[in-house]
Amino acid sequence: MIDEQAIIRRVLAGENNAFGELVEEYQDKVYNLALRMCGNKDDAFDLAQDSFFRAWKSLPSFQFDCSFSTWIFRLTSNICIDWLRVKKRRPTVSLTSAAEEDEEGQMDVPDTDNDPEALLLAAEDKAQVAQAMNQLPVEYREILTMRAINDMSYADIAAVLKVREGTVKSRLNRARIALKKILLQIGNNLESISSKPAEGRDML
């Protein structure tokens, strides 16, 4: 575990090369987040680079009231959302409801052993999972990536998204259900295609 605050202070003191330690620590997770949100490797690479460049330029405004990881993930998320809006690739929808944003934030959804989130790490057919993820609203892709790919805690996700932990759990549960539904549809479609006779053949 690196000492983020010590590294940031070194950068602010003029040791610009020290910023590379932060990049090395978080580049994979930032890239994964960008990739799942935009769905394209080249665009994800550019967005991840842009995130670190903006972080470096904005480092003098860092308030030390959160971790650098929370800060860079929030920055990356915002950059990706802005990029999606400009490109009009996929409409964004509000995932918060009155139930999610209740006064106590009490929608406490437990983790399950057999949920579609695990498929993001252990699926036999990664292409199907990627296809399903790309069909999700950007907010669902974002939260599933933070939890399943980047292994972030509910507290850290809540800090990045600026919501309650109860909202994180509720939103994550909705994302899992949506992902499972799409994966089932993809599986059924593939099964239907594979069961059709090849073109030009007579059915016996």
FENDADA-V896012 format. One record per residue. SS is DSSP state (H for helix, E for strand, - for the rest). Layout:
<<SS> <SS>>
This chain:
<<-> <-> <-> <H> <H> <H> <H> <H> <H> <H> <H> <H> <-> <-> <-> <H> <H> <H> <H> <H> <H> <H> <H> <H> <H> <H> <H> <H> <H> <H> <H> <H> <H> <H> <H> <H> <H> <H> <-> <-> <H> <H> <H> <H> <H> <H> <H> <H> <H> <H> <H> <H> <H> <H> <H> <H> <H> <H> <H> <H> <H> <-> <-> <-> <-> <-> <-> <H> <H> <H> <H> <H> <H> <H> <H> <H> <H> <H> <H> <H> <H> <H> <H> <H> <H> <H> <H> <-> <-> <-> <-> <-> <-> <-> <-> <-> <-> <-> <-> <-> <-> <-> <-> <-> <-> <-> <-> <-> <-> <-> <-> <-> <-> <-> <-> <H> <H> <H> <H> <H> <H> <H> <-> <-> <-> <H> <H> <H> <H> <H> <H> <H> <H> <H> <H> <-> <-> <H> <H> <H> <H> <H> <H> <H> <H> <H> <H> <H> <H> <-> <-> <-> <-> <H> <H> <H> <H> <H> <H> <H> <H> <-> <-> <-> <H> <H> <H> <H> <H> <H> <H> <H> <H> <H> <H> <H> <H> <H> <H> <H> <H> <H> <H> <H> <H> <H> <H> <H> <H> <H> <H> <H> <H> <H> <H> <-> <-> <-> <-> <-> <-> <-> <-> <->>
